[in-house]
Amino acid sequence: MTKDGELTSLEDYVTRAKPDQDAIYYLYGSSRKAVEESPYLETFKSAGIEVLFMYDPSDEFVMNHLGEFGGKRLVSADSADVKTPDATAAAAGEPLPAERMDGLCKWAKDVLGEDVREVIPSRRLTESPAAATNADRMMTPSMRRLLRLIKDREGNAGASADKQPVNLELNPKHELVARLDKMRASDPALAGEVLRQVYDNSMMAAGFLENPQEMVRRINRLLTKIDVK
């Protein structure tokens, strides 16, 4: 990984890529810190795969137009169908059993309804409990953010970005996911509130969240449920 402020090239990236790596991965963000803390980077850190950091909103269009370089595909690291080793499997801790995980995902889909197209066990997460990805394989979260920026600047020009469905990925090894699974049986109402917060957190991390007011109100409601002894 290059140091902060140090530039690199696609040619240099190819020389450093793993021998069996068939893609050049990149990730757009507002700053280096924002990219480094992105949940989409976790699977690449786990696999030791380099990701190019990009900060200009036009980079997404440039990379999509270029398509490939040096015989390797150019792939956004936040794409829904990124193919990397199962990072979650390599993470520490015991996963939620498959049957319970499947039940949790089905319950979560029922609770979130049309806000999500699918809720699935994640293969990309090692530290985060959840991540939101665009259900449309052709649109990455960074592309969606860029279209929203266009909308903000030009009125309705980017309105289609708001209608893109998302998938929610849940980390089978995260303590919060395990607690949520238990909570949905013991306190379904509270579990629903927590799930909504997990969903909003992942939407905010992806840059999808448009109305934080409801999230703030929910956080306040959840804080009042803390048992103080």
N, C-alpha and C positions, 0 to 999 in steps of 0.2 A: 504494500500500500504506500502511495506517495505521501509526503508530508503536507501539512496544511499550507496552501499557497503554491505548491509545486504542481506544475502541469505535466501531463503525459500525452501520448498519442496512441491512436489505434494500432499502429505498427509496433510500438513498445508493448502494448497490452498483449498482442498476439505472441510476442517472444516470451512473455511471462506466463501465458496460459498453460493449464495442465495439458499433458499430451493427448488425453482423450476428450478434451473439452471442445465441443462443436459450436459454441456460441460465445459472443462477446456480450457481457451483461453490463447494464448501465442503470442508474437510478437518479431521477430528478428530485431536487429539493430546493428550498429557499436559501439554505446555508449548509455548510459541511456538518455542523452539529445536528441539524434537522435530519440529514440523510443518515448519519452514523447512528442515530437513535431510532431509526425507522424499523418497525417489526419485519418489514420485507427483506431486511438485510440479514436477519438471523440465520436463515438456512445457508447463506453463502459464507458467513463467518464459520459456521459449523463444518462446512465442507472445505474450507480454505480456498475458496474461489474469489478472485478479485472482481470488484464491481467498480465501474467508472462512475464518478460523481459528477453530476451536471447541474448547473444553477440557472441557466438562461431558459426562459419559458419556450423559446423556439427550438431548443435542442430536441424535444420529443418529435417534432415534425421532421427535423433534419434526419434523425436516426431512422424514423419510419420510412422516409423517402430513400435513404441510402440502402436499407435492407440487409446488406451483408458487407463484410470486409475481410479480405484475405481468406476467403472460403468459409468464413464463420458467420452465422446469422447474428444480427444485432437484436438483442432481446431485453426489454425492460424488466428489471428485477421485480417489479410489482405486478407483472402480468398474472392473471388468474391461473394460467396453465404452465407456469415455469416448471421445468423438469430438472430437479436436482436430487441428490440423495435425501432420504427421509431424515430431516434434521431433528424432528420430534423424537424419533426412535433413539437417536444418539444422545439425547438430553438426559440429565440425571433424574431419578425418581421413577415411581411406578405409574404406568398409564391407567386411566379409568378402563375397566374391562370393556371389551368391544360391545357386548350386549347393552351395557349401561350407557356407553357413549352413543350408540345408535338411538337409544331411547331418549337421551338428553337432546340430541340433535333434532329429533322429530318433535319433541315438546317445544323446543326453542322456535322451530319453524311455525308451529301452531300459534305461539304467543306473539311472534313478530309479524305474522301474517304477510301482507303484500309488501312489507318493507324489505323483505329478502326473497330471493328466488330459491336459494338453498342454504341450509346450515349443515356443514360437513366437518369431520375431524380433520385437523390441519396436519400437513407434513412439513410445513415451512417454519414453524415456531419453536423456539427453545426457551424463551424468557417471557414472552407476552402471552396473556390468556386467550387473546382473540385477534383476528385481523379481518378487515373488510376488503373484498376484491370485486372488481367489476364483473358481473355475470356475462357481459358482452366481451368475448375473447379479443375483439379487435380494439377495445378501448381500455387503456391502462388508467390507474388512478391519477397519474400525473397528467395524462391527456384530458381527463375529466376536469381536473383543476384548471387546466389551461382554457378549456371551453367555458368554464364558469367565469374566468377572468375576462374573456371576450364579452360574455354576457353583461358583466358588470360595467364594462366600458362602453358597450354599443347597444345596450337595451336587450332585445330578445334574440340577438344573433346566436347566442350560445345556449338557448333555452333547452335544446335537446339533451345537453349534458345532465340536466336535473332529472331527466326521466330514465336514466340508465339504471337498470336493476343491479343489486349487489348480492354477492354471496358472503356469508359469515363463516369463517373458519374458527373452530374452537380447539385449543391445545389440550389433548388428552392427558397430559402430564402436569398441567398447572393446578396448583392448590385451589385457586378460585373456581375453576371448572368442577373440581371434585366437590367442593362445598355447595356449588350451585345444584349439582345433581342430588345431593342429600336434601337441600333446602326445598326443592320442588315437591318433595313428598311431605315434608314436615310443615312447611309454610308456603303454599303455592303463591299467595299474594305477594309476599316479600320476595320470593324467588323471581317472580315476574318483573318486579321493580329492579332487582339486581341485574337480571338479564338485559333489560332495557338500558341500564347504565353501561354494561359491558359492550353492548351494541353501539351506543353513542360514543364510548371511548375509542372503539375501533374506527368508527366513522370520522372522528376528529383526527386521529392519527393518520388516516388516509387523506385528510383534507376534504372530506365529503360533507361534514356537518355544516348545515346552513343556519340552523336556529338553535343557539346554545341556551336560550332562556329556559326551555323545558328541562334541559339537562341540569341546569343549575337548581331549578326547583326540586327536581328529583333527588339530587345530592343532598339538599337540605332536609328533605323528607327522610332519607336514609340515615342521615346523621342523628335525627331525633330518635331513631330506633336503637342507638348504641346503649347497651346496658351498663350504667354507671353504678358501681357498688362502693 
